[in-house]
Amino acid sequence: MNFGLTFRAAKGRWMVKSSRQCSRGSIGLFVPPSPPLDPEKVKELQRFVTLSKRLLVMTGAGISTESGIPDYRSEKVGLYARTDRKPIQHGDFLRSAPVRQRYWARNFVGWPRFSSLQPNPAHWALSNWERLGKLYWLVTQNVDALHTKAGSQRLTELHGCMHRVLCVDCGDQIPRRALQERFEALNPTWSAEAHGLAPDGDVFLTEEQVQSFQVPSCARCGGPLKPDVVFFGDTVNADKVDFVRRRVKEADSLLVVGSSLQVYSGYRFILTAREKQLPIAILNIGPTRSDDLACLKLDSPCGELLPLIDPR
């Protein structure tokens, strides 16, 4: 499936162009089809939120598809449905310089668009719930910083954030935008054209396009750089897991927003909530790993439904 998105370098600046078919932007391109909003289901979610006094919300990729970021698993529109490509593996990134070169070339091209994406009504709604004292804690599996852009502060980024970069060897951290400037300085004449978006801010390039791309090392120790995110095959820091588990135990209810819960790093907190006998509601288009554990399941776009809920 081709969404008509073309990326091209022009005089050192990277731009994204969309075909006429996509002229209204990429919002909506990656949101799977869903039934119309059911007023009774909206009332049920309203009751769930109203009765919650210490609500913990866990979000996944499905909350950001309405901001123009594709996910992995959605029917027809997710990465797995559109292509045969697989996400980068943690071990491969650490072991192989060519793998890192390919990753960073793709990320370099996709970064201007990815970093400019903005929160949608679902992100703003959850930020408002926090401001009004309804949301006790927010845990996101996303690495796009959209919750932070929306103003959420009681927040744990379970899988890290693409807007930070770490040295694998010494741990030095720099902003991703600073690395973009280093990429541009090292590759003044390099250009590439790509079609299609991946979920974590990169794009699709051929091997030939990647071969001449130069990747900088850590300015402090010369070690390899990686985004401050948990790649597939890696594990979430144990201290972070313990922190989130404590927040779940302190909550009186749990709402899942935009996650199929297929990845254990998030699913484990559903198991914790079940052990504590907390009521669980799930808002996600399509089935999830925990539908049988939920007292309420809704199949609606997050940005349509959450703004309808009064958190007071």
Salt bridges, closest charged atoms under 4 A:
GLU40 OE2 - LYS43 NZ 3.58
ASP92 OD1 - ARG95 NH2 3.02
GLU157 OE1 - ARG164 NH1 3.28
ASP172 OD1 - ARG220 NH2 3.50
GLU193 OE1 - ARG8 NH2 2.81
GLU193 OE2 - HIS195 NE2 3.62
ASP202 OD2 - ARG106 NH2 3.22
GLU207 OE2 - ARG102 NH1 3.72
ASP228 OD2 - ARG164 NE 2.89
ASP234 OD2 - HIS90 ND1 3.49
ASP242 OD1 - ARG245 NH1 3.74
GLU250 OE1 - ARG247 NE 2.84
ASP299 OD1 - LYS297 NZ 2.97
ASP310 OD1 - ARG312 NE 3.20
